[in-house]
Amino acid sequence: MSLTEARFHDLVDATQENLEEIFDNCDLDVDLENSAGVLTVKFENGKALIFSRQAPLLQLWLAAPDGGFHFDYDEKLSMWKCDKNDELLSEMVENLTKEHAGVELEFDEI
């Protein structure tokens, strides 16, 4: 089953909402901004994670201090998977949060 644009937007919306909820409900001091389909998570140290949708490619992009990553939705896994190294978005965000904020959070819901 190929991903439709409508389903893609629903999946990105749900992913961004889940990310916001996880960061809102943790003890980290982060600034969250969601505008025009772009979610920015800024940590206390000024480093940021920026999640944006790329509708023409049906991809979710993550800009991080370490570079940019592109994720395709894997229908079998029901998860976002990096198109370069097959790392799951949830794993990457967990690692980046630990690296840049020093805190371990679980992102199984994204």
PAMITOR-264690 format. One line per field, with one value per atom (N, C-alpha, C): residue number from 0; residue in one letter; y, x, z. Coordinates in steps of 0.001 Angstrom, whole numbers, plus 500000, padded with zeros to 6 digits. Each point is the difference from the previous one (the first is absolute). Layout:
// residues N
lumkol: [NUM  ...] .
lokol: [A  ...] .
Y: [Y  ...] .
X: [X  ...] .
Z: [Z  ...] .
//
This chain:
// residues 110
lumkol: [0  0  0  1  1  1  2  2  2  3  3  3  4  4  4  5  5  5  6  6  6  7  7  7  8  8  8  9  9  9  10  10  10  11  11  11  12  12  12  13  13  13  14  14  14  15  15  15  16  16  16  17  17  17  18  18  18  19  19  19  20  20  20  21  21  21  22  22  22  23  23  23  24  24  24  25  25  25  26  26  26  27  27  27  28  28  28  29  29  29  30  30  30  31  31  31  32  32  32  33  33  33  34  34  34  35  35  35  36  36  36  37  37  37  38  38  38  39  39  39  40  40  40  41  41  41  42  42  42  43  43  43  44  44  44  45  45  45  46  46  46  47  47  47  48  48  48  49  49  49  50  50  50  51  51  51  52  52  52  53  53  53  54  54  54  55  55  55  56  56  56  57  57  57  58  58  58  59  59  59  60  60  60  61  61  61  62  62  62  63  63  63  64  64  64  65  65  65  66  66  66  67  67  67  68  68  68  69  69  69  70  70  70  71  71  71  72  72  72  73  73  73  74  74  74  75  75  75  76  76  76  77  77  77  78  78  78  79  79  79  80  80  80  81  81  81  82  82  82  83  83  83  84  84  84  85  85  85  86  86  86  87  87  87  88  88  88  89  89  89  90  90  90  91  91  91  92  92  92  93  93  93  94  94  94  95  95  95  96  96  96  97  97  97  98  98  98  99  99  99  100  100  100  101  101  101  102  102  102  103  103  103  104  104  104  105  105  105  106  106  106  107  107  107  108  108  108  109  109  109] .
lokol: [M  M  M  S  S  S  L  L  L  T  T  T  E  E  E  A  A  A  R  R  R  F  F  F  H  H  H  D  D  D  L  L  L  V  V  V  D  D  D  A  A  A  T  T  T  Q  Q  Q  E  E  E  N  N  N  L  L  L  E  E  E  E  E  E  I  I  I  F  F  F  D  D  D  N  N  N  C  C  C  D  D  D  L  L  L  D  D  D  V  V  V  D  D  D  L  L  L  E  E  E  N  N  N  S  S  S  A  A  A  G  G  G  V  V  V  L  L  L  T  T  T  V  V  V  K  K  K  F  F  F  E  E  E  N  N  N  G  G  G  K  K  K  A  A  A  L  L  L  I  I  I  F  F  F  S  S  S  R  R  R  Q  Q  Q  A  A  A  P  P  P  L  L  L  L  L  L  Q  Q  Q  L  L  L  W  W  W  L  L  L  A  A  A  A  A  A  P  P  P  D  D  D  G  G  G  G  G  G  F  F  F  H  H  H  F  F  F  D  D  D  Y  Y  Y  D  D  D  E  E  E  K  K  K  L  L  L  S  S  S  M  M  M  W  W  W  K  K  K  C  C  C  D  D  D  K  K  K  N  N  N  D  D  D  E  E  E  L  L  L  L  L  L  S  S  S  E  E  E  M  M  M  V  V  V  E  E  E  N  N  N  L  L  L  T  T  T  K  K  K  E  E  E  H  H  H  A  A  A  G  G  G  V  V  V  E  E  E  L  L  L  E  E  E  F  F  F  D  D  D  E  E  E  I  I  I] .
Y: [498822  501178  501239  500860  501207  501088  500845  501065  501116  500353  501121  501298  501097  501285  500330  499670  500271  499190  498728  499156  500504  500403  500548  501184  500939  501172  499594  499035  499504  499390  499227  499356  501026  501003  501039  500787  500353  500718  499202  498717  499149  499887  499855  499888  501280  501144  501267  500220  499638  500126  499111  498770  499083  500532  500555  500587  501146  500884  501124  499503  498987  499459  499413  499262  499399  501097  501010  501078  500848  500205  500761  499299  498672  499226  499544  500505  499615  501177  499770  501033  500907  499784  500832  501402  500963  501366  500183  499796  500134  501003  500671  500872  499249  499957  499326  501031  499884  500863  499158  500056  499276  501012  500227  501014  499528  500080  499648  498611  499047  498621  499717  500957  499818  500049  498945  499939  500213  501020  500285  499728  499197  499694  500597  501022  500653  499660  499449  499623  501202  499862  501087  500489  499079  500362  500664  500258  500669  499067  498731  499031  499692  499680  499786  498791  499436  498975  500613  499923  500588  498909  499774  498964  500683  499664  500623  498960  500319  499076  500397  499016  500206  499233  500651  499333  499448  500731  499437  498658  499819  498762  499013  500428  499204  499602  500962  499754  500981  499538  500833  500269  501276  500352  500463  499639  500419  500729  501269  500762  499985  499558  499882  500613  500265  500554  499130  498704  499057  499889  500665  499921  499824  499724  499807  498544  499576  498613  499962  499072  499866  498653  500037  498791  499680  498724  499472  499223  499979  499242  498543  499112  498562  499444  499665  499514  498703  499119  498722  500216  500915  500290  501060  500743  501157  500994  500242  500920  500715  501146  500752  499415  499776  499384  500876  500231  500835  499358  500812  499449  499694  500424  499732  498801  499871  498956  499105  500175  499204  500186  500996  500261  500563  499567  500490  501413  500798  501365  499997  499087  499938  499784  499115  499734  501214  500640  501144  501155  500253  501100  499679  498747  499603  500293  499590  500205  501480  500771  501428  500743  499617  500638  499686  498765  499632  500762  500100  500673  501498  500649  501461  500519  499152  500455  499167  498899  499168  499213  499829  499326  498881  498883  498887  500072  500147  499982  498892  499494  498961  500629  499666  500537  498873  498960  498856  500380  501114  500402  500722  500251  500742  499072] .
X: [500845  499155  500889  499816  500812  499339  500830  499568  499345  498768  499343  500453  499828  500404  499160  498726  499142  500460  500284  500481  501361  500859  501300  499825  499131  499785  499432  499086  499459  501105  500889  501092  500983  500345  500915  499351  498723  499291  500025  499683  499979  501398  501021  501377  500403  499716  500367  499224  498723  499209  500570  500377  500578  501333  500825  501267  499754  499062  499679  499539  499152  499477  501121  500908  501113  500867  500341  500841  499251  498683  499202  499920  499972  499789  501288  501142  501257  500511  501068  500550  500996  500216  500945  499449  500892  499630  500259  498967  500119  498967  500352  499044  499464  498676  499355  499267  500181  499262  499541  498694  499446  499304  500574  499472  500143  498906  499986  500572  499672  500433  501432  500646  501372  500021  500509  500129  501460  500244  501343  500064  500975  500253  501365  500003  501261  500351  501202  500482  500632  500216  500581  501340  500783  501333  499966  498783  499866  499934  500322  499919  498528  499706  498603  499833  498806  499551  498829  500045  498951  499399  498704  499275  499113  500203  499196  499515  498879  499417  500438  500281  500339  498973  498861  498866  500322  500723  500265  500745  500814  500777  499353  498925  499344  501009  500814  501016  499859  500422  500140  501491  500375  501409  500306  501191  500489  501317  500023  501243  500492  501240  500596  501395  500598  501356  500985  499721  500894  499741  498954  499700  498520  499672  498617  499717  498787  499598  498614  499796  498734  499379  498714  499312  498818  499917  498857  499148  498690  499128  499981  500310  499996  498655  499150  498652  500025  500950  500067  500332  500927  500401  499123  499257  499233  500906  501161  500984  500743  500589  500851  501398  500571  501316  500896  501244  500956  500342  499993  500252  501474  500893  501429  500496  499515  500556  498950  498736  498886  499772  500639  499743  498590  499304  498652  500057  499005  499926  499995  499255  499922  501379  500791  501351  500896  499919  500854  499665  498710  499606  500403  499883  500466  501488  500793  501454  500360  499339  500293  499608  498883  499569  500988  500449  500987  501309  500417  501250  499947  498881  499944  499344  499262  499348  500424  500703  500471  498911  498866  498857  499518  499638  499444  498485  499410  498546  499638  498785  499530  499098  500278  499211  499327  499567  499360  498697  499388  498701  500096  501220  500099  500292] .
Z: [500000  500000  500000  499045  499959  500843  500520  500885  499185  500372  499336  500665  499303  500576  501236  499966  501158  501214  499794  501108  500484  499089  500371  500954  499647  500855  501364  500005  501276  500862  499378  500739  500554  499205  500471  501135  499845  501063  501300  499908  501190  500622  499160  500489  500723  499404  500626  501300  500021  501227  501097  499648  500991  500527  499113  500433  500978  499658  500885  501365  499997  501254  500863  499378  500747  500614  499219  500521  501031  499803  500968  501352  499971  501220  500670  499542  500636  500834  500739  500870  499302  498714  499254  499788  500016  499655  498510  499194  498548  499505  498931  499318  498800  499874  498877  499159  498703  499089  498822  499745  498868  499108  498829  499099  498559  499272  498570  499736  500873  499788  500401  500676  500461  501518  500615  501453  500371  500830  500471  501496  500398  501411  500327  500857  500344  501451  500174  501322  500705  501314  500802  499454  499440  499509  498624  499487  498707  498806  500195  498902  499728  498756  499622  499095  500064  499068  499241  498678  499182  499121  500188  499265  498961  498728  498948  499005  499400  499017  498599  499205  498599  499176  499795  499353  498610  499138  498664  500057  501058  500141  500967  500644  501045  501082  500405  501018  501153  501164  501184  500145  500072  500107  501405  500458  501306  499805  500395  500014  501447  500180  501324  499960  501156  499996  499216  499909  499329  498505  499497  498578  499745  498755  499608  499687  500337  499807  499374  499088  499286  500354  500350  500442  499098  499625  499271  500986  499760  500890  499564  500934  499740  500468  499050  500332  500811  499705  500725  501467  500265  501376  500659  499181  500473  500701  499387  500572  498882  500363  499080  500024  498814  499889  499125  500450  499276  498656  498948  498670  499748  500906  499810  500793  501252  500861  500656  499635  500540  501495  500627  501418  500134  501036  500233  500570  499654  500512  501529  500598  501465  500619  499419  500520  499829  498838  499745  500945  500220  500887  501440  500408  501336  500150  499008  500050  499979  499158  499895  501278  500600  501249  501116  500059  501019  499771  498740  499663  500290  499666  500090  501271  500702  501231  501208  499758  501100  500695  499329  500612  499075  500617  499221  500035  498847  499858  499032  500142  499084  498951  498761  498883  499228  500710  499351  499289  500413  499460  498662  499520  498745  498840] .
//
